[in-house]
Structures are given as C-alpha cells and as structure tokens.
Amino acid sequence: MRADTTDLATARNVPPRAIGFWGGLSANVLNMIGIGPFVTIPLALSALAGPGVLLGWIAGAVLCLCDGLVWAELGSTIPESGGPYHYLREAYGRERAGRLFGFLYLWQTLLTAPLSIASAAVGFAQYFGYLVPSLGEGGRVLPAAGLCLFNTAVLYRRIGEIQKLSMLVSAVVVVACAWVVASGIAHFDMRNAAHFLHARADDTHGFWLGLGAVALIAVYDYGGYNNVCMLGGEVVRPRRTIPLAVLVSIPLVAVLYLGLNMSILGVLPWDEAAKSKAVVADFMQAIHGRIGGTIAVLLILLAAWGSALVVLLGYSRVPYAAAADGQFFRVFARLHPRGGFPTVSLLFVGATSALACFVSLERLIATLMVVQILFQYIAQCFAVVALRRRHAPGDVFRMPLYPLPIVVSVVGWLYLVATSGWPSIVTAVLAVVVGTLIFLWQARRTRSWPFPST
C-alpha cells in the first residue's frame, strides 16, 4: 500500500485498505490452527470414545462451512472493520433494534475477546511447561500474560507490516502440521486404530450429549475462519476477498485436523492420548524421541503465538468500530497519527487479555462458545435474511442453496447450546440479561430507542 494512500485514510480517520487475499487467508488459517487442536484432542476423546469422535469433528466442520457462508455474505455486503457490529446494526435497524443488537455484540466482545485471546496464550504456556517442567501449573500464568502484552507491542504498527509477518508464520504452521500428519502416516499402527474403532462411548453421558460436546470443541478449534471479517475495512477488494478467504480456509483446516486426529490415533492408544497434557509432544516423542517432541513443541509454541497475535488484531478493531460509530467511548476511536491503526482499542484488549490468563483453559471453552452463539451467531443468520431485502445483488457474494445453510446453522447452534450443560447456558443467559439492562439504562438516560425522545 502506498504511503500517500495510508496518509489519506488516516486523515479521514479510517484505517487504510492493505490486506489482500493471502493476508486475509493467513489471518484466518493462523487463527484457526493456533493452539486449539493441540490441547483439545484429549478433551474430545474423553467426551466421546470411538469413531463418534471423528463424526463430531466432521459435524463441526459442516456447521462451520454453513456458518462460513453466512459470514461470507455479510462480509461482502458490509465490508467494514469490526464486521459483526455493523452487520447487526444495519440488519435490525441502525436507530431501532439494531442499536440493541450492536450493543450486545460489543458487550459480549468485551467479555469474550480477552477470553479467546487468553485461551491461545494459556495453551502456549501449557506447552511451554513441557520444555520447562519446573514452572508448574501456577508458574505458567506469567508466560501467558507476558505473551499477550508482547503481542500488543508487536501489533502497535502499520497493518501492512503485520500482514507479512502473519503470512510467514502461517506458512510455517501449515508445514509443521503437514509434518505431524506425515509422521503419523509413516508410523501408523493398525492395532492402535482398531483399538480406537472398537472403543465405546461412556453411557454416563450418552452418545448425543457426547457428540454435542465433541462438535462444540471442534467448532472452537475451527473458529477463526471469520477473522478477515473483523478487518473488513482494511481489506483490498473486500466483496471478493472476504468470501474467498472465509470459504477456502474452512476445508483447508478441516483436512489438516482430520489428518492430525487420525495420525495421533494411529500411533498412540486412544485412552493414553485422552489423558495427555501435551498430546502432540507425546505423539512426536513416541516417533522421533525427545528431540522430535521438543521440535514439535517449538512449532506449536509458534502456532499459539501467531494465533494469539491475529485474534488480538481482529478483536482490537471492534471497540474502535463502535466508538467511531458513536456507540462507545470516543477515546477508543483514536488512530495512530502515522500508522493509521486503532491505538486505545488495541491497548485495552491487550491488557484485559493478559488479565484473563488467570482463568484456566478448560473453563474458557464451553462458556466462550455458548456466549457467542446466543449473543451473535444465531442473530447473524437472520441478519442475512434482513439484509437481502434491502441490498441489490450487484457484485455482492450470495450464498448457494439459500436458505439451507442458514437453517443448518441455526439448528446446529441450538443443538450445541442444548448439549453444552446448564452452567454455560446460565452464564450466557445471565450475560445477555445484564447487557440488555445496561443498554436500556443508557437508552433511557439518552432518550433513544426504545424510549421516546422529548
């Protein structure tokens, strides 16, 4: 991107468009791979033994592909930074119910963004403990929080420089995953695979509850295919680039994850893998010895760092978008005078992410996903229907088989919520109620919708 274009965008108080297809794809892929599968495969095996685990991963991929079509159409229709905030405001009426939906999205982002970034950082610290066992459980909090603060400093610069870094790390991560999968194929043991295929699910939870738990974990791991939508205002040719980046990233990562699962289950006994705290390290150590396990851990640490970096990059634009729209504290709309990136918003999200690292990784996932489903994902499905009635087709992406992907998405999201357990549901519903009450209090104070102005 030319310097004069950047300066012009900064003068207009908007970030410059500098992210191309490969930058958007790498932002998605790096976010999706991250630390997720390296720490959640044992959780999935504990939730549902036997071939049903693979079915859960496939079901999660299908649900994400349908939801990806929703994101692709919304991102093409309204290519703005902080994407979902604008999707919900526009779809439900900017001066009517859209004010509530936009505020609730901002509210849930303030809750979930630090948790999402911290989950990658905590996973980083968990694998870091493989290299430095003397840290113990309590000593891993500081490396996780330090990673969040370090990433905040890294992102305090022009987006074009970050795009190059993101693409480089994405390439390394994909190559590393391919190496892990190839190692598993070369040392595949049919006895371990047969042991896994003949395993039976624990009757205590039942197959359908277990399937829902695995699918929820899979969706968490696939999450990140929408990261380019958060950066919509900084994407070049967004009506084409955003859908392409979203829809290419999902099958690419799904193939990697299925290969990763099959490789591990062909080398390690499934019950041993289910109890592992660093399953990929144990897997690579079983094949290549201690040196192989160490190299695998170093690559996983790189993936976790990159994931935390791009998630922070995406979420840091949401408070900025709301502030620029006049719906949040004005200070969050500040841009760096030379770099053209949101400064206060970035520093706020980075600092709160460091604080969230004091929450355990296991406790984050279910609540994080259920809150996002109830606050945002289901509302976005209906937002597509509303926006189709107002926007002419033009060169905007339109999902195929409409409205089938929307129906599959809504049914899938409701199923995951129903099987997630009461603690997560109660927490999410309570968050919705509290957010709504805060919105109504503000609306009454400012005499805005739904209260009549004087």
C-alpha positions in Angstrom: 0.0 0.0 0.0 1.4 3.4 -0.9 2.3 5.8 1.9 0.1 8.6 0.4 -2.9 6.2 0.5 -2.2 5.4 4.1 -1.9 9.1 5.0 -5.2 9.9 3.2 -7.0 7.1 5.1 -5.6 8.3 8.4 -6.7 11.9 7.6 -10.3 10.5 7.1 -10.0 8.7 10.5 -10.3 5.3 8.8 -7.6 2.6 8.6 -6.1 2.1 5.0 -7.1 -1.0 2.9 -3.9 -3.0 2.8 -4.9 -6.7 3.3 -5.1 -8.9 0.2 -6.4 -12.4 -0.3 -3.3 -14.1 1.0 -3.1 -11.8 4.0 -6.8 -12.5 4.8 -6.4 -16.2 4.3 -3.3 -16.3 6.6 -5.1 -14.3 9.2 -7.9 -16.9 9.2 -5.8 -20.0 9.0 -3.3 -18.9 11.7 -6.3 -18.1 13.9 -7.9 -21.4 13.2 -4.9 -23.6 13.7 -3.4 -21.8 16.7 -3.2 -23.9 19.9 -6.8 -25.3 19.7 -6.4 -28.9 18.4 -3.1 -29.4 20.3 -4.9 -29.1 23.6 -8.5 -30.1 22.8 -7.9 -33.5 21.2 -7.7 -35.2 24.6 -10.8 -33.4 25.7 -12.7 -34.7 22.7 -11.5 -38.3 23.3 -12.6 -38.0 26.9 -16.1 -36.8 25.9 -16.8 -39.5 23.3 -14.7 -42.6 22.7 -14.6 -44.5 19.4 -15.4 -43.4 15.8 -18.1 -41.0 17.1 -15.2 -38.6 17.9 -14.4 -38.3 14.2 -18.1 -37.8 13.4 -18.1 -34.9 15.9 -15.2 -33.3 14.1 -16.9 -33.7 10.7 -20.2 -32.3 12.1 -18.3 -29.3 13.4 -16.7 -28.7 10.0 -20.1 -28.9 8.2 -21.7 -26.5 10.7 -18.7 -24.1 10.3 -18.9 -24.3 6.5 -22.6 -23.3 6.6 -21.9 -20.5 9.1 -18.9 -19.5 6.9 -21.4 -18.9 4.1 -23.3 -16.6 6.4 -20.1 -14.7 7.3 -19.1 -14.5 3.6 -22.3 -12.9 2.5 -22.4 -10.5 5.5 -18.7 -9.6 5.0 -19.2 -9.0 1.3 -22.4 -6.9 1.8 -20.9 -4.7 4.6 -17.1 -4.8 4.4 -16.3 -2.7 7.5 -13.8 -3.2 10.3 -15.5 -4.7 13.4 -17.7 -6.5 10.9 -20.5 -8.1 13.1 -21.2 -4.9 14.9 -22.1 -3.3 11.6 -23.9 -6.4 10.3 -26.3 -6.4 13.3 -26.8 -2.7 13.4 -27.7 -2.5 9.7 -29.8 -5.7 9.6 -32.1 -4.8 12.5 -32.3 -1.1 12.0 -29.5 1.3 13.0 -31.8 3.5 15.1 -34.2 0.7 16.2 -33.5 -2.8 17.4 -30.1 -2.7 15.7 -28.9 -0.4 18.5 -29.6 -3.2 21.0 -28.0 -6.0 18.9 -25.0 -3.8 18.2 -24.6 -3.0 21.9 -25.0 -6.7 22.9 -22.3 -7.7 20.4 -20.0 -5.1 21.8 -20.9 -6.2 25.3 -20.1 -9.9 24.5 -16.9 -8.9 22.7 -15.7 -7.1 25.8 -16.4 -10.4 27.7 -15.2 -13.0 25.2 -12.3 -11.3 23.3 -10.0 -11.4 26.3 -11.0 -15.0 27.0 -10.4 -16.0 23.3 -7.0 -14.4 23.2 -6.1 -15.7 26.6 -7.1 -19.3 25.6 -4.3 -19.3 23.0 -1.9 -17.7 25.4 -2.7 -20.2 28.2 -2.3 -23.1 25.7 1.1 -21.6 24.8 2.1 -21.7 28.4 0.8 -25.2 28.8 3.1 -26.5 26.1 5.9 -24.2 27.3 5.7 -26.2 30.5 6.8 -29.3 28.5 10.1 -27.6 27.9 10.4 -26.1 31.4 8.6 -28.6 33.8 9.8 -26.7 36.8 7.3 -23.9 36.1 4.4 -26.0 37.5 0.8 -25.1 37.0 0.8 -21.8 38.8 4.0 -20.6 37.2 2.5 -20.8 33.7 0.3 -17.8 34.2 3.1 -15.3 33.8 4.3 -16.6 30.4 0.7 -16.5 29.1 0.1 -12.9 30.3 3.5 -11.9 29.1 2.7 -13.2 25.6 -0.5 -11.0 25.5 1.5 -7.9 26.4 4.3 -8.8 23.9 1.7 -9.2 21.1 0.2 -5.9 21.9 3.6 -4.3 21.4 4.1 -6.2 18.1 0.7 -5.0 16.8 1.5 -1.4 17.6 2.5 -0.6 14.0 1.1 -0.4 10.4 -1.1 -3.3 9.3 0.9 -3.9 6.2 3.9 -5.0 8.3 1.7 -7.3 10.3 0.3 -8.9 7.2 3.8 -10.0 6.0 4.5 -11.5 9.5 1.1 -13.3 9.6 1.7 -14.9 6.2 5.2 -16.1 7.2 4.0 -17.6 10.4 1.0 -19.2 8.7 3.3 -20.9 6.2 5.5 -22.3 9.0 2.4 -23.6 10.9 0.9 -25.3 7.9 4.2 -27.0 7.1 4.5 -28.1 10.8 1.0 -29.6 10.8 1.8 -31.4 7.5 5.0 -32.8 9.1 3.0 -34.1 12.1 0.4 -35.8 9.8 3.1 -37.3 7.6 4.9 -38.7 10.6 1.7 -40.3 11.8 1.0 -41.9 8.4 4.6 -43.3 8.2 4.3 -44.9 11.6 0.6 -45.8 11.6 -0.2 -48.9 13.7 -3.4 -50.7 12.7 -3.6 -52.2 16.2 -4.0 -48.8 17.8 -6.5 -47.8 15.1 -8.5 -51.0 15.7 -8.4 -50.4 19.5 -9.9 -46.9 18.8 -12.5 -48.1 16.4 -13.8 -50.7 18.9 -14.0 -48.3 21.8 -17.4 -47.5 23.1 -18.8 -44.2 24.4 -19.4 -43.8 28.1 -23.1 -44.5 28.8 -23.0 -41.9 31.6 -23.3 -39.0 29.1 -24.9 -40.8 26.2 -23.9 -40.6 22.5 -25.8 -37.4 21.6 -24.5 -35.4 24.5 -21.0 -36.7 23.8 -21.4 -35.8 20.1 -22.5 -32.3 21.0 -19.5 -31.9 23.3 -17.1 -33.0 20.6 -18.8 -30.8 18.0 -18.5 -27.8 20.4 -14.8 -28.5 20.8 -14.4 -28.8 17.0 -16.2 -25.5 16.4 -14.0 -23.9 18.9 -10.9 -25.3 17.1 -12.2 -24.3 13.7 -13.1 -20.8 15.0 -11.2 -18.1 13.2 -12.5 -18.5 9.7 -14.3 -15.2 10.2 -11.2 -13.2 11.4 -10.9 -11.5 8.0 -14.4 -10.1 8.5 -13.2 -8.3 11.7 -10.7 -6.4 9.4 -13.2 -5.7 6.6 -12.4 -2.0 6.4 -8.7 -2.8 5.8 -9.2 -5.4 3.1 -8.5 -4.8 -0.6 -11.4 -5.6 -2.9 -13.4 -6.8 0.1 -16.5 -8.0 -1.8 -14.4 -10.7 -3.4 -11.5 -11.2 -1.0 -13.6 -11.7 2.2 -15.8 -14.6 0.9 -12.9 -16.3 -0.8 -10.7 -16.1 2.4 -13.5 -17.5 4.5 -14.6 -20.3 2.3 -11.1 -21.5 1.4 -9.8 -21.5 5.0 -12.5 -23.9 6.4 -11.9 -27.0 4.2 -8.2 -26.4 4.3 -8.0 -26.6 8.1 -10.7 -29.3 8.3 -8.5 -31.7 6.2 -5.5 -30.8 8.5 -7.5 -31.5 11.7 -8.9 -34.8 10.5 -5.4 -35.9 9.4 -4.0 -34.8 12.7 -6.6 -36.9 14.6 -6.1 -40.0 12.5 -2.3 -39.7 12.8 -2.3 -39.4 16.6 -4.8 -42.3 17.0 -2.7 -44.5 14.7 0.4 -44.0 16.9 -0.9 -43.5 20.5 -3.5 -45.7 22.1 -6.7 -43.5 22.3 -7.0 -43.9 26.1 -3.4 -42.8 26.5 -4.0 -39.8 24.2 -7.1 -38.9 26.2 -5.0 -38.4 29.4 -2.2 -36.5 27.8 -1.5 -32.9 28.7 0.7 -32.3 25.6 -0.6 -34.9 23.2 1.2 -33.8 20.1 4.5 -33.6 22.0 3.9 -37.2 23.4 3.0 -38.3 19.9 6.1 -36.9 18.2 8.3 -38.2 21.1 6.9 -41.7 20.5 8.1 -41.5 16.9 11.2 -39.3 16.9 12.3 -39.4 20.6 12.8 -36.5 22.9 14.3 -34.3 20.2 11.2 -34.8 18.0 8.9 -33.9 20.8 10.9 -30.8 21.6 10.8 -29.6 17.9 7.1 -30.3 17.8 6.6 -28.2 20.9 8.6 -25.3 19.5 6.4 -25.3 16.4 3.3 -25.5 18.5 4.5 -22.5 20.5 5.0 -20.6 17.2 1.4 -21.5 16.2 0.0 -20.5 19.6 1.8 -17.2 19.5 0.6 -16.5 15.9 -2.9 -17.4 16.9 -3.0 -15.0 19.9 -1.5 -12.3 17.7 -4.1 -12.4 14.9 -7.0 -12.8 17.3 -5.8 -9.7 19.2 -5.5 -8.0 15.8 -9.1 -8.8 14.8 -10.8 -8.1 18.2 -8.9 -4.9 18.8 -10.9 -3.4 15.9 -14.4 -4.0 17.5 -14.3 -1.3 20.2 -12.8 1.1 17.6 -15.7 0.4 15.2 -18.3 1.0 17.9 -16.6 4.2 19.1 -16.2 5.5 15.5 -20.0 4.9 15.1 -20.7 7.0 18.3 -21.8 4.0 20.3 -18.8 3.6 22.7 -16.4 5.8 24.5 -14.9 8.3 22.0 -11.3 7.7 23.1 -11.5 4.2 21.5 -11.9 5.8 18.0 -8.4 7.2 18.1 -6.0 6.2 15.3 -2.2 6.4 15.4 -1.2 9.6 13.5 1.3 7.8 11.2 0.4 4.1 11.3 -3.4 4.5 11.0 -4.3 1.7 13.4 -6.6 1.9 16.5 -4.4 2.7 19.5 -6.6 2.8 22.6 -8.7 -0.1 21.4 -5.6 -2.2 20.8 -4.1 -1.4 24.2 -7.3 -2.1 26.1 -8.0 -5.5 24.5 -4.3 -6.5 25.0 -4.3 -5.5 28.7 -7.6 -7.3 29.5 -6.4 -10.4 27.7 -3.3 -10.5 29.9 -5.6 -10.4 33.0 -7.9 -13.2 31.5 -4.9 -15.5 31.5 -5.5 -16.2 35.2 -8.6 -18.3 34.2 -8.0 -22.0 33.4 -8.1 -23.1 29.8 -10.7 -25.8 30.4 -13.1 -23.4 31.9 -13.0 -21.0 29.0 -14.1 -23.1 26.0 -17.7 -24.0 26.7 -18.7 -20.7 28.1 -16.9 -18.8 25.4 -18.7 -20.7 22.6 -22.2 -20.6 24.2 -22.0 -16.8 24.9 -21.0 -16.2 21.2 -23.8 -18.5 19.9 -26.5 -16.8 21.9 -25.3 -13.2 21.5 -24.1 -13.3 17.9 -24.2 -16.3 15.7 -27.9 -17.0 15.6 -28.7 -13.3 15.2 -26.3 -13.1 12.2 -28.2 -16.0 10.5 -31.4 -13.9 10.5 -29.4 -10.8 9.6 -28.6 -12.3 6.2 -32.4 -12.6 5.5 -33.0 -9.0 6.6 -30.1 -7.6 4.5 -31.1 -9.5 1.4 -34.3 -7.5 1.3 -32.5 -4.1 1.4 -29.4 -4.6 -0.8 -29.4 -5.2 -4.5 -27.3 -8.1 -5.6 -24.6 -6.1 -7.6 -21.2 -7.7 -7.1 -22.1 -8.8 -3.5 -21.5 -12.5 -2.7 -24.7 -14.6 -2.4 -24.5 -18.0 -0.7 -25.6 -21.0 -2.7 -28.6 -23.1 -1.8 -30.1 -20.2 0.2 -31.7 -20.5 2.8 -30.5 -24.1 3.5 -27.1 -23.1 5.0 -29.0 -20.7 7.4 -31.3 -23.4 8.5 -28.5 -25.9 9.2 -26.6 -23.2 11.1 -29.5 -22.3 13.4 -30.3 -25.9 14.1 -26.6 -26.7 14.7 -26.1 -23.8 17.0 -29.2 -24.6 19.1 -28.1 -28.3 19.4 -24.6 -27.2 20.6 -26.2 -24.9 23.2 -28.6 -27.6 24.4 -25.8 -30.2 24.9 -23.3 -27.8 26.5 -24.5 -28.1 30.1 -26.5 -25.8 32.4 -23.6 -23.8 33.8 -22.6 -22.5 30.4 -26.2 -21.8 29.4 -27.0 -19.9 32.7 -23.8 -17.9 32.4 -24.6 -16.9 28.8 -28.2 -16.0 29.5 -27.2 -14.0 32.5 -24.7 -12.1 30.4 -27.5 -11.4 27.8 -29.8 -10.1 30.5 -27.2 -7.9 32.2 -26.1 -6.5 28.8 -29.8 -5.7 27.9 -30.4 -4.0 31.2 -27.3 -1.8 30.7 -28.4 -0.9 27.2 -31.9 0.0 28.4 -30.4 2.2 31.2 -28.3 4.0 28.7 -31.1 4.4 26.2 -33.4 5.8 28.9 -30.8 8.3 30.0 -30.1 9.5 26.4 -33.8 9.2 25.4 -33.0 7.0 22.4 -34.7 3.8 21.1 -36.9 2.2 22.6 -37.7 5.3 24.7 -39.3 8.3 23.0 -37.3 11.5 22.8 -38.6 14.6 24.5 
